[in-house]
Amino acid sequence: MSLRSTVLRDGLRAQGFTLLEVVLSLVIFSFITLMVYGTFFIGHRAVIKGERDADVNQRMRIADEILSRQVRSAVFYAARHQDETFPYFVGRPDGMSFVSAAPQASGGTGLAVVTYGVDQGSLVLQERVGFTHDDLLRPPEHAPVQRAVLLAGFSGIRFEYLPHEETGAEWASNWDGRDEDALPVAVRITIEGLEFFGHPWVREIPLMTIAYGWGSEDQEVEDEDDLDTSSNGGDGTEDGDSEDEE
């Protein structure tokens, strides 16, 4: 073999890569790619979790605001059943219904029957604006009702009601205005299993009607004639007075 061919072959071998060098390069490149992808994946997952937590937190704040405002604005509104009148407030462990002066509908003004309940694992708010003293317990079949989901993604919810005893009062799991002849002093709501919270979410909301001394046992429920007058939108003027004026 000539000296020229030997030098040329050695030069080409020095300029190329061996199989081992190529394999090592691919391994190093793969590790770098995996590190970059892992960093990107962790960051992307953190962004998604942050957005989800922010959404849950926003929903909790909205639900808290609506619940607090409507419970505080509960009205001592008389329901009528046959010949019996009593303040309308129905409380159960999984929901409640009462008349509030802070509805979501109608621009937040006027009165509405608000009902909170659990439907398929979600806290649902229902509002009925058109109502009378006679249909509070038995609403018409086709009465217009506005419905909204306030909160979802929890494992359990519990409503409790504080009676009027001044000392040693214990929270009750049920409340019926017909039996109690009054509104509760406060409502306690406990929500468990929220992903954003590591502990149960608890709110104790006082009824301002009770705080101002209304809606208690000392307040008398309107009689039948007064209910008819208020239901019909009357101004309290008797027929006899009108005839005298004529």
LOKE-352243 format. One line per 2 residues: number of its first residue (from 0); their letters; for each residue x, y, z of N, C-alpha, C. Coordinates in Angstrom, 1 decimal, padded with zeros to 4 digits. Example, Ala and Ser with C-alpha at 12.3 -4.5 7.8 and 13.67 -1.06 7.14 Angstrom:
% residues 2
0> AS> 013.2:-005.7:007.8:012.3:-004.5:007.8:013.2:-003.3:007.8; 012.8:-002.2:007.1:013.7:-001.1:007.1:012.9:000.0:007.9
END
This chain:
% residues 246
0> MS> 000.9:-001.2:000.0:000.0:000.0:000.0:000.9:001.2:000.0; 000.6:002.2:-000.8:001.4:003.4:-001.0:001.2:004.3:000.2
2> LR> 002.2:005.1:000.4:002.1:006.1:001.5:001.0:007.1:001.3; 000.7:007.4:000.1:-000.3:008.4:-000.2:-001.7:007.9:000.2
4> ST> -002.0:006.6:-000.1:-003.3:006.1:000.2:-003.5:005.9:001.7; -002.4:005.6:002.4:-002.5:005.4:003.9:-002.8:006.7:004.6
6> VL> -002.1:007.8:004.1:-002.4:009.1:004.7:-003.8:009.6:004.4; -004.3:009.3:003.2:-005.7:009.7:002.8:-006.7:009.0:003.7
8> RD> -006.5:007.7:003.9:-007.5:006.9:004.7:-007.5:007.4:006.2; -006.3:007.7:006.7:-006.2:008.2:008.1:-006.9:009.5:008.2
10> GL> -006.8:010.4:007.2:-007.4:011.7:007.3:-008.9:011.6:007.2; -009.5:010.7:006.4:-010.9:010.6:006.4:-011.5:010.0:007.7
12> RA> -010.7:009.1:008.3:-011.2:008.5:009.6:-011.2:009.6:010.7; -010.2:010.5:010.6:-010.1:011.6:011.6:-011.3:012.5:011.5
14> QG> -011.8:012.8:010.3:-012.9:013.7:010.0:-014.2:013.1:010.3; -014.5:011.9:010.4:-015.8:011.3:010.6:-016.0:011.0:012.1
16> FT> -017.2:010.3:012.4:-017.6:009.9:013.8:-017.7:008.4:013.8; -017.4:007.9:014.9:-017.5:006.5:015.1:-018.9:006.2:015.6
18> LL> -019.4:004.9:015.5:-020.7:004.5:015.9:-020.9:004.8:017.4; -019.9:004.6:018.2:-020.0:004.9:019.7:-020.3:006.4:019.9
20> EV> -019.6:007.2:019.2:-019.8:008.7:019.3:-021.2:009.1:018.9; -021.7:008.5:017.9:-023.1:008.8:017.4:-024.1:008.4:018.5
22> VL> -023.9:007.2:019.0:-024.8:006.7:020.1:-024.8:007.6:021.3; -023.6:008.0:021.7:-023.5:008.8:022.9:-024.1:010.2:022.7
24> SL> -024.0:010.7:021.5:-024.6:012.0:021.1:-026.1:011.9:021.2; -026.7:010.8:020.6:-028.1:010.6:020.7:-028.7:010.5:022.1
26> VI> -027.9:009.8:022.9:-028.3:009.6:024.4:-028.3:010.9:025.1; -027.3:011.7:024.9:-027.2:013.0:025.5:-028.3:014.0:025.0
28> FS> -028.6:013.9:023.7:-029.6:014.8:023.2:-031.0:014.3:023.7; -031.2:013.0:023.9:-032.5:012.5:024.4:-032.7:013.0:025.9
30> FI> -031.6:012.9:026.7:-031.7:013.4:028.0:-032.1:014.9:028.1; -031.4:015.7:027.3:-031.7:017.1:027.2:-033.2:017.4:026.8
32> TL> -033.6:016.6:025.8:-035.0:016.8:025.4:-036.0:016.4:026.5; -035.7:015.3:027.2:-036.6:014.9:028.3:-036.6:016.0:029.4
34> MV> -035.5:016.5:029.7:-035.4:017.6:030.7:-036.2:018.8:030.3; -036.1:019.2:029.1:-036.8:020.4:028.6:-038.3:020.1:028.6
36> YG> -038.7:018.9:028.1:-040.1:018.6:028.1:-040.7:018.4:029.5; -039.9:017.8:030.4:-040.4:017.7:031.8:-040.6:019.1:032.4
38> TF> -039.7:020.0:032.2:-039.9:021.3:032.8:-041.1:022.0:032.2; -041.3:021.9:030.9:-042.5:022.5:030.2:-043.8:021.8:030.7
40> FI> -043.8:020.5:030.9:-045.0:019.8:031.3:-045.4:020.2:032.7; -044.3:020.3:033.6:-044.6:020.7:035.0:-045.2:022.1:035.0
42> GH> -044.6:023.0:034.3:-045.0:024.4:034.2:-046.5:024.5:033.7; -046.7:023.7:032.6:-048.1:023.8:032.0:-049.1:023.2:033.0
44> RA> -048.8:022.1:033.7:-049.7:021.6:034.7:-049.9:022.5:035.8; -048.9:023.3:036.2:-049.0:024.2:037.3:-050.0:025.4:036.9
46> VI> -049.9:025.8:035.6:-050.7:026.9:035.1:-052.2:026.4:035.1; -052.4:025.2:034.6:-053.8:024.6:034.6:-054.4:024.5:036.0
48> KG> -053.6:024.0:036.9:-054.0:023.9:038.3:-054.3:025.2:038.9; -053.5:026.2:038.6:-053.7:027.6:039.2:-055.0:028.2:038.6
50> ER> -055.2:028.0:037.3:-056.5:028.5:036.8:-057.7:027.8:037.4; -057.6:026.5:037.6:-058.7:025.7:038.2:-059.0:026.2:039.6
52> DA> -057.9:026.3:040.4:-058.0:026.8:041.7:-058.6:028.2:041.8; -058.2:029.1:040.9:-058.7:030.4:040.8:-060.2:030.4:040.5
54> DV> -060.6:029.5:039.6:-062.0:029.4:039.2:-062.8:028.9:040.4; -062.3:027.9:041.1:-063.0:027.4:042.3:-063.1:028.5:043.4
56> NQ> -062.0:029.2:043.6:-062.0:030.3:044.6:-063.0:031.4:044.2; -063.1:031.7:042.9:-064.0:032.7:042.4:-065.5:032.3:042.6
58> RM> -065.7:031.0:042.3:-067.1:030.5:042.6:-067.4:030.5:044.0; -066.5:030.1:044.9:-066.7:030.2:046.3:-067.1:031.6:046.8
60> RI> -066.4:032.5:046.3:-066.6:033.9:046.7:-068.0:034.4:046.2; -068.4:034.0:045.0:-069.7:034.4:044.5:-070.8:033.7:045.3
62> AD> -070.6:032.4:045.6:-071.6:031.6:046.4:-071.7:032.2:047.8; -070.6:032.5:048.4:-070.6:033.1:049.7:-071.3:034.4:049.7
64> EI> -071.1:035.3:048.7:-071.7:036.6:048.6:-073.2:036.5:048.5; -073.6:035.6:047.6:-075.1:035.4:047.3:-075.8:034.8:048.6
66> LS> -075.2:033.8:049.1:-075.8:033.2:050.3:-075.9:034.2:051.5; -074.8:034.9:051.7:-074.8:035.8:052.9:-075.8:036.9:052.7
68> RQ> -075.9:037.5:051.5:-076.8:038.6:051.2:-078.2:038.1:051.3; -078.6:037.0:050.8:-080.0:036.6:050.8:-080.4:036.1:052.1
70> VR> -079.5:035.4:052.9:-079.9:035.0:054.2:-080.1:036.2:055.1; -079.1:037.1:055.1:-079.3:038.3:055.9:-080.5:039.1:055.6
72> SA> -081.0:039.0:054.3:-082.1:039.8:053.9:-083.4:039.0:054.0; -083.4:037.9:054.7:-084.6:037.1:054.9:-085.8:037.9:055.5
74> VF> -087.0:037.8:055.0:-088.1:038.6:055.4:-089.1:037.8:056.2; -089.6:038.4:057.2:-090.7:037.7:058.0:-092.0:037.9:057.1
76> YA> -092.2:036.9:056.3:-093.3:036.9:055.3:-094.3:035.8:055.7; -095.5:036.1:055.9:-096.5:035.1:056.4:-097.0:034.2:055.2
78> AR> -097.0:032.9:055.5:-097.6:032.0:054.6:-099.0:031.6:055.2; -099.9:031.2:054.3:-101.2:030.9:054.7:-101.6:029.5:054.2
80> HQ> -102.0:028.7:055.1:-102.5:027.3:054.7:-103.8:027.1:055.4; -104.9:027.0:054.6:-106.2:026.8:055.2:-106.5:028.0:056.1
82> DE> -106.7:027.8:057.4:-107.0:028.9:058.3:-105.9:029.2:059.2; -104.7:028.8:058.8:-103.5:029.0:059.6:-102.5:029.9:058.9
84> TF> -101.9:030.9:059.6:-100.9:031.7:059.1:-099.6:031.6:060.0; -098.5:031.7:059.3:-097.2:031.5:060.0:-096.1:032.0:059.2
86> PY> -094.9:032.4:059.8:-093.8:032.9:059.0:-093.2:031.8:058.1; -092.9:032.1:056.9:-092.5:031.1:055.9:-091.0:031.0:056.0
88> FV> -090.5:029.9:056.5:-089.1:029.5:056.5:-089.0:028.0:056.6; -088.5:027.3:055.6:-088.4:025.8:055.7:-087.0:025.5:055.5
90> GR> -086.5:024.8:056.6:-085.0:024.5:056.6:-084.9:023.0:056.7; -084.0:022.4:055.9:-083.7:021.0:055.9:-082.1:020.8:056.0
92> PD> -081.7:019.6:056.3:-080.2:019.5:056.3:-079.5:019.7:055.0; -080.3:019.5:053.9:-079.7:019.6:052.6:-080.2:020.8:051.8
94> GM> -080.9:021.7:052.4:-081.4:022.9:051.7:-082.3:023.7:052.6; -082.8:024.8:052.0:-083.7:025.7:052.7:-084.5:026.6:051.7
96> SF> -085.6:027.1:052.2:-086.5:028.0:051.4:-087.0:029.1:052.3; -087.0:030.3:051.8:-087.5:031.5:052.5:-087.8:032.6:051.6
98> VS> -088.3:033.7:052.1:-088.6:034.9:051.3:-087.4:035.9:051.6; -086.8:036.4:050.5:-085.7:037.3:050.7:-085.9:038.6:050.0
100> AA> -085.4:039.7:050.5:-085.5:041.0:049.9:-084.3:041.3:049.0; -083.4:040.3:048.8:-082.2:040.5:047.9:-082.2:039.4:046.8
102> PQ> -083.1:039.4:045.9:-083.1:038.4:044.9:-082.0:038.7:043.8; -081.6:037.6:043.1:-080.7:037.8:042.0:-081.4:038.4:040.8
104> AS> -082.7:038.0:040.7:-083.5:038.5:039.6:-084.1:039.9:039.9; -084.7:040.4:038.9:-085.4:041.7:039.0:-084.4:042.8:039.5
106> GG> -083.2:042.7:039.1:-082.2:043.8:039.4:-081.9:043.8:040.9; -082.2:042.7:041.6:-081.8:042.7:043.0:-082.8:043.5:043.9
108> TG> -084.0:043.8:043.4:-085.0:044.5:044.2:-086.2:043.7:044.3; -087.1:044.1:045.3:-088.3:043.4:045.5:-088.1:042.1:046.4
110> LA> -089.2:041.3:046.4:-089.1:040.1:047.1:-089.1:038.9:046.2; -088.6:037.8:046.7:-088.6:036.5:045.9:-088.5:035.4:046.9
112> VV> -089.1:034.3:046.5:-088.9:033.0:047.2:-087.6:032.4:046.7; -086.7:032.2:047.6:-085.4:031.6:047.3:-085.3:030.2:047.9
114> TY> -084.9:029.3:047.1:-084.7:027.9:047.5:-083.4:027.4:047.2; -082.7:026.9:048.2:-081.4:026.3:048.0:-081.5:024.8:048.2
116> GV> -080.9:024.0:047.3:-080.9:022.6:047.4:-079.7:022.0:046.7; -079.6:020.7:046.8:-078.5:019.9:046.2:-079.1:019.1:045.1
118> DQ> -078.6:019.2:043.9:-079.0:018.4:042.7:-077.8:017.9:042.0; -077.7:016.6:042.0:-076.6:015.9:041.3:-075.2:016.4:041.8
120> GS> -075.0:016.6:043.1:-073.8:017.0:043.6:-073.5:018.5:043.5; -074.4:019.3:043.1:-074.2:020.7:043.0:-075.2:021.5:043.8
122> LV> -074.8:022.6:044.3:-075.6:023.5:045.1:-076.4:024.4:044.1; -077.7:024.3:044.1:-078.6:025.0:043.2:-079.4:026.0:043.9
124> LQ> -079.5:027.2:043.3:-080.4:028.3:043.7:-081.6:028.4:042.8; -082.8:028.4:043.4:-084.0:028.7:042.6:-084.7:029.9:043.1
126> ER> -085.2:030.8:042.3:-085.9:032.0:042.7:-087.2:032.0:042.0; -088.3:032.4:042.8:-089.6:032.6:042.2:-090.1:034.0:042.7
128> VG> -090.3:034.9:041.7:-090.6:036.3:042.0:-092.1:036.4:042.2; -092.9:035.9:041.4:-094.4:036.0:041.5:-095.0:035.0:042.5
130> FT> -095.4:035.4:043.6:-096.0:034.5:044.6:-097.0:035.3:045.5; -097.8:034.5:046.2:-098.7:035.0:047.2:-098.6:034.3:048.5
132> HD> -099.4:034.8:049.5:-099.3:034.1:050.8:-099.9:032.7:050.7; -100.7:032.4:049.7:-101.4:031.1:049.7:-100.6:030.1:048.9
134> DL> -099.7:030.5:048.1:-098.9:029.5:047.2:-097.5:029.3:047.7; -097.1:029.7:048.8:-095.7:029.6:049.3:-095.4:028.1:049.5
136> LR> -096.3:027.4:050.1:-096.1:026.0:050.4:-096.3:025.1:049.2; -097.3:025.5:048.4:-097.7:024.8:047.2:-097.6:025.7:046.0
138> PP> -096.5:025.9:045.4:-096.4:026.8:044.2:-097.2:026.2:043.0; -097.7:027.1:042.1:-098.3:026.6:040.9:-097.4:025.7:040.1
140> EH> -098.0:024.8:039.4:-097.2:023.9:038.6:-096.3:024.5:037.6; -096.8:025.6:036.9:-096.1:026.2:035.8:-095.6:027.6:036.2
142> AP> -095.3:027.8:037.5:-094.8:029.0:038.0:-093.4:029.3:037.4; -093.1:030.5:036.9:-091.8:030.7:036.4:-090.7:030.7:037.5
144> VQ> -089.7:029.9:037.3:-088.6:029.8:038.3:-087.3:030.0:037.6; -086.4:030.8:038.2:-085.1:031.0:037.6:-084.1:030.1:038.5
146> RA> -083.3:029.4:037.8:-082.4:028.4:038.4:-081.0:028.6:038.0; -080.1:028.5:039.0:-078.6:028.7:038.7:-077.8:027.8:039.6
148> VL> -076.7:027.2:039.1:-075.8:026.4:039.9:-074.8:027.3:040.5; -074.8:027.3:041.9:-073.8:028.2:042.6:-072.5:027.5:042.8
150> LA> -072.5:026.2:043.1:-071.3:025.6:043.4:-071.3:024.1:043.1; -070.2:023.5:042.7:-070.1:022.1:042.4:-068.7:021.6:042.9
152> GF> -068.6:020.3:042.8:-067.3:019.7:043.2:-067.0:019.5:044.7; -068.1:019.3:045.5:-067.9:019.1:046.9:-068.5:017.7:047.2
154> SG> -068.1:017.2:048.3:-068.5:015.8:048.7:-069.7:015.8:049.7; -069.9:017.0:050.4:-071.1:017.0:051.3:-071.4:018.4:051.7
156> IR> -072.7:018.7:052.0:-073.1:020.0:052.5:-074.1:019.8:053.5; -074.1:020.7:054.5:-075.1:020.6:055.6:-075.5:022.0:056.0
158> FE> -076.9:022.2:056.2:-077.5:023.4:056.7:-078.0:023.2:058.1; -077.7:024.2:058.9:-078.2:024.1:060.3:-078.7:025.5:060.7
160> YL> -079.6:025.5:061.7:-080.4:026.7:062.1:-080.3:026.9:063.6; -080.1:028.2:064.0:-080.0:028.5:065.4:-081.3:029.0:065.9
162> PH> -081.8:028.4:067.0:-083.1:028.8:067.5:-082.9:030.1:068.4; -084.0:030.5:069.1:-084.0:031.8:069.8:-083.6:031.7:071.2
164> EE> -083.2:030.6:071.7:-082.8:030.5:073.1:-081.5:031.4:073.3; -081.6:032.2:074.4:-080.5:033.2:074.6:-079.2:032.5:075.0
166> TG> -079.3:031.4:075.8:-078.1:030.7:076.2:-078.2:029.2:076.0; -077.1:028.6:075.7:-077.1:027.2:075.5:-077.8:026.7:074.3
168> AE> -078.0:027.6:073.3:-078.7:027.2:072.1:-077.9:026.2:071.2; -078.5:025.2:070.7:-077.8:024.3:069.9:-078.4:024.4:068.4
170> WA> -077.5:024.2:067.5:-077.9:024.2:066.1:-078.8:023.1:065.8; -079.9:023.4:065.1:-080.9:022.4:064.7:-080.7:022.0:063.2
172> SN> -081.0:020.8:062.9:-080.8:020.3:061.5:-082.1:020.6:060.6; -083.2:021.0:061.3:-084.4:021.3:060.6:-085.1:022.5:061.2
174> WD> -085.8:023.2:060.3:-086.6:024.4:060.8:-087.9:024.5:060.0; -089.0:024.6:060.7:-090.3:024.8:060.1:-090.9:026.0:060.8
176> GR> -091.2:027.1:060.0:-091.8:028.2:060.5:-093.2:028.0:061.1; -093.9:027.0:060.6:-095.2:026.6:061.1:-095.1:026.1:062.6
178> DE> -094.1:025.3:062.9:-093.9:024.8:064.2:-093.2:025.8:065.2; -092.2:026.5:064.6:-091.5:027.4:065.5:-092.1:028.8:065.6
180> DA> -093.0:029.1:064.7:-093.7:030.4:064.7:-092.7:031.6:064.7; -091.6:031.4:064.1:-090.5:032.4:064.0:-089.5:032.0:063.0
182> LP> -088.6:033.0:062.7:-087.5:032.7:061.9:-086.3:032.3:062.7; -085.3:031.5:062.2:-084.1:031.2:063.0:-083.3:032.5:063.2
184> VA> -082.4:032.4:064.2:-081.6:033.6:064.4:-080.4:033.6:063.4; -079.9:032.5:063.0:-078.8:032.4:062.1:-078.9:031.1:061.3
186> VR> -078.2:031.0:060.2:-078.0:029.8:059.4:-076.5:029.5:059.3; -076.2:028.2:059.6:-074.8:027.8:059.4:-074.7:026.8:058.3
188> IT> -073.8:027.0:057.4:-073.6:026.2:056.2:-072.2:025.6:056.2; -072.1:024.3:056.1:-070.9:023.6:056.1:-070.7:022.8:054.8
190> IE> -069.6:023.1:054.1:-069.4:022.4:052.8:-068.1:021.6:053.0; -068.1:020.3:052.7:-066.9:019.5:052.8:-066.5:019.0:051.4
192> GL> -065.2:018.7:051.3:-064.6:018.0:050.2:-064.3:018.9:049.0; -064.2:020.3:049.3:-063.8:021.2:048.2:-062.3:021.0:047.9
194> EF> -061.9:020.9:046.7:-060.5:020.6:046.3:-059.6:021.7:046.7; -060.1:023.0:046.6:-059.3:024.1:046.9:-059.0:024.3:048.4
196> FG> -059.9:023.8:049.2:-059.8:024.0:050.7:-059.3:022.7:051.3; -058.4:022.7:052.2:-058.0:021.6:052.9:-058.8:021.2:054.2
198> HP> -059.8:022.0:054.4:-060.7:021.9:055.6:-062.1:022.2:055.2; -063.1:021.8:056.0:-064.5:022.2:055.6:-064.7:023.7:055.6
200> WV> -065.5:024.1:054.6:-065.8:025.6:054.5:-067.1:025.8:055.3; -067.0:026.7:056.3:-068.1:026.9:057.2:-068.5:028.4:057.2
202> RE> -069.8:028.7:057.2:-070.2:030.1:057.3:-071.4:030.1:058.2; -071.4:031.1:059.2:-072.5:031.3:060.1:-073.1:032.7:059.7
204> IP> -074.3:032.7:059.2:-074.9:033.9:058.7:-076.1:034.3:059.5; -076.1:035.5:060.2:-077.2:035.9:061.0:-078.3:036.5:060.1
206> LM> -079.6:036.4:060.5:-080.7:037.0:059.9:-080.8:038.4:060.4; -080.7:039.5:059.6:-080.8:040.8:060.1:-082.2:041.1:060.6
208> TI> -083.2:040.4:060.1:-084.6:040.6:060.6:-084.6:040.3:062.1; -084.0:039.3:062.5:-083.9:038.9:063.9:-083.0:039.9:064.7
210> AY> -081.9:040.3:064.1:-081.0:041.2:064.8:-081.7:042.6:065.1; -082.6:043.0:064.2:-083.4:044.2:064.5:-084.6:044.0:065.3
212> GW> -084.9:042.8:065.8:-086.0:042.6:066.6:-087.3:042.2:065.9; -087.2:041.9:064.6:-088.4:041.5:063.8:-088.3:040.0:063.6
214> GS> -089.4:039.4:063.3:-089.4:038.0:062.9:-089.2:037.1:064.1; -089.4:037.6:065.3:-089.3:036.7:066.5:-090.7:036.4:067.0
216> ED> -090.7:035.7:068.1:-092.0:035.2:068.6:-092.8:036.4:069.1; -092.2:037.5:069.4:-092.9:038.7:069.9:-093.7:039.4:068.8
218> QE> -093.4:039.1:067.5:-094.1:039.7:066.4:-095.3:038.9:066.0; -096.4:039.6:065.9:-097.6:038.9:065.5:-097.7:038.7:064.0
220> VE> -098.2:037.6:063.6:-098.4:037.4:062.2:-099.7:038.1:061.8; -099.7:038.6:060.6:-100.8:039.4:060.1:-102.1:038.4:060.1
222> DE> -103.2:039.0:060.3:-104.4:038.2:060.3:-104.9:038.0:058.8; -106.0:037.3:058.6:-106.4:037.0:057.3:-106.8:038.2:056.5
224> DD> -107.4:039.2:057.1:-107.8:040.4:056.4:-106.6:041.2:055.9; -105.6:041.3:056.8:-104.4:042.0:056.4:-103.7:041.3:055.3
226> LD> -103.6:040.0:055.3:-103.0:039.3:054.3:-103.7:039.5:052.9; -105.0:039.5:053.0:-105.8:039.7:051.7:-105.5:041.1:051.2
228> TS> -105.4:042.1:052.1:-105.1:043.5:051.6:-103.8:043.6:051.0; -102.7:043.0:051.7:-101.4:043.1:051.2:-101.2:042.3:049.9
230> SN> -101.9:041.1:049.8:-101.8:040.3:048.6:-102.4:041.0:047.4; -103.5:041.7:047.6:-104.2:042.4:046.5:-103.6:043.7:046.2
232> GG> -102.6:044.1:047.0:-101.9:045.4:046.7:-102.8:046.5:047.2; -103.6:046.3:048.2:-104.4:047.4:048.7:-103.6:048.4:049.5
234> DG> -104.2:049.6:049.7:-103.6:050.6:050.5:-104.1:050.7:051.9; -104.9:049.8:052.3:-105.4:049.8:053.7:-106.6:050.6:053.9
236> TE> -107.2:051.2:052.9:-108.4:052.1:053.0:-109.6:051.2:053.0; -110.4:051.3:054.0:-111.6:050.5:054.2:-112.7:051.0:053.2
238> DG> -113.7:050.1:052.9:-114.7:050.5:052.0:-115.6:051.6:052.6; -115.8:051.4:054.0:-116.7:052.4:054.6:-116.1:053.8:054.5
240> DS> -114.8:053.9:054.7:-114.2:055.2:054.5:-114.4:055.8:053.1; -114.3:054.9:052.1:-114.4:055.4:050.8:-115.8:055.9:050.5
242> ED> -116.8:055.2:051.1:-118.2:055.6:050.9:-118.5:056.9:051.6; -117.9:057.1:052.8:-118.1:058.4:053.4:-117.5:059.6:052.6
244> EE> -116.3:059.3:052.0:-115.7:060.4:051.3:-116.6:060.7:050.1; -117.3:059.7:049.5:-118.1:060.0:048.4:-119.3:060.8:048.8
END
